């Protein structure tokens, strides 16, 4: 096993579900790697679920970049975020995610930066994120741009900001 590699970019390599499952196995035993970029691959739901499993036990990964896991993988990631205690930056831009992770953000104590740009965050997702924001004492950056936030979702987020004094960057463009 490699004992020196701390950053790995596998961007644009056409990694599919099987590759995601192989990465899951590697991440479960890796105690060095802290940044992993899987942007522009086709990891899919199955690969995303496998990676979520590794996030439950990996205690070194702090930055995970775009995964192409689709909307169905966000439930598995949400469950992983409830127990992960090292991930500080998560970029899920352009995955079709509906934001099942609102509940997870309420209990996660390490995630400081979350990028949900260009997803399909619904009103329900925005309301869950708003609840998490209202009580968050760690999340400093949130990108919800290009999610077509409705009046209802915007209102929920605005109400949450009245109680949040940690968030420093919010993108709703």
N, C-alpha and C positions, 0 to 999 in steps of 0.2 A: 504494500500500500504506500502511496506517495505521502511523504511526511513534510513537504514544503509548499505545495500549491495552495494558495489562499484565495485566488480569484480565478474563475473559469468562465469564459464566454463561449457558448455553443450557439451563438446567434446565427440564424439563417442556415441551419444544417439539415433541414427536413427530418428532424427527429420526430418519430411518431410515438404511439402509445407504448410499444415494446421498448423503445429507448427510454421513455419516462419511467417504466417499470424497472429497467436496469439502473437508472439513476437513483431511484428509490432505494434499491438494495445498497448501492454505494454510499448514499448519504446516511443510511442508518448506522454505518460503522465509521464514517469519516469524522475525525475530530480536529481537522485543520482548516478545511475550506470554509470561508465566511461570505463569499460573494459568488452567486451563480446567475448567469444571464442566459435564459432560454428563449429570447425573443425570436420571433419569426420562424417558429417550428410548427409542427402539427401534432402536438402532444395529445390532444383530444381529452375527452372525459376520462377514459380509463387511465391514461398516463397522469392526468391531473389528480385523480383519486390516489394513485400510487405515490405521487410526490407529497400529497397531503399527509399520507401515513408516515412518511419519513420526517416531516416537519414536527410530528408529535414526539419524536425521540431525538432528533438531531439537536445538539446543544452548541453548535458552532456557527451555523449559517445565520448571517445577519441581514443579507441583502438578496432578495430573489426578484429577478426581473421578468417581465412579460412572458407568459407561458402558453398562450393560445389554447386554453383548457375548456372553453365554452361555458355556457350558463350552468350546465349540470354539474360541473366540477366545483362550483363555488360553495356548495353545501359541504363537501368534503374539506375544502380549505377553511371554511368557517369553523368546523369542528376542530381542525388542527390548531387554529389560532387560539382556541380556548385553552389549550394546554401548552402551546409553545412559549418558551420563556427567553428566547434569544433574538428572534426576528425583529429588526427595527425598521426595515424598509421593505415594502412590498409593492411592486408595480404590476398591476393586472390590467393595464391599458389594452383596450380593444379585444376583450375576450367574450363579449356578449353576456357579461355577468349582471344579474338582477339585484345583487347586494344582499345575499342571505347572511352576510357577515356582521350585520349590525349587532346582533346579540353577542357575537364573539368579541367585538370591540369593547363591549361593556366589561368583560372579564380579562381581556389581554392586558398585560402590564408592561409590555416592551415596545409595541409597534408605534413608532413616532411619525412615519411617513407612509401614506397610503395613496396610490394612484389608481383611480377607477375611471380615468379618462376614456371616452369613446366606448362606453358599455351601454347597457340597457337598464340602468337603475330605475326601478319603478317607484311609484308613490309610496308603496309599502316599504321598499328598500330605503328610500330617503327618510321615511319616518323612523325606521329602525336605526339608521345612521344618526339621525338627529337625537334620538334617545341616548345613543352611545356618546355623542359629542357633548351632551349636557352634563354627563358625569365623568368624562375623560379627564385624566390628569397626566396623560403622556402624549397623545396624538397632537403633533405640532403642524403637520402639513397634510392637507387633503385636497386631492384634485378630482372633482366631479364634472369637469368640463365635457361638453359634447354628449350629455346624457338626456337632453330634452326635458329638463326638470319642469314639472307643471307648477301651477300656482300653489297647489296643496303641498307638494314636496318642498317648494321654496319657503312656504310659510313655516313648515315644521323645522327646517334648517335654521331659519331666522330666529324662531323661538328658542332653539337650543343654544344659539350663540350668546344669548343673554346670560346664560349660566356658565359658559365656557370661558376660562381665562388663560388657557394654555395654547390654543390654536393660533398660529402666527401667519399661516398661508392657507388660503381657501380659494380655489379656482372653480367658478361656476359658469365660465364663459361658454 
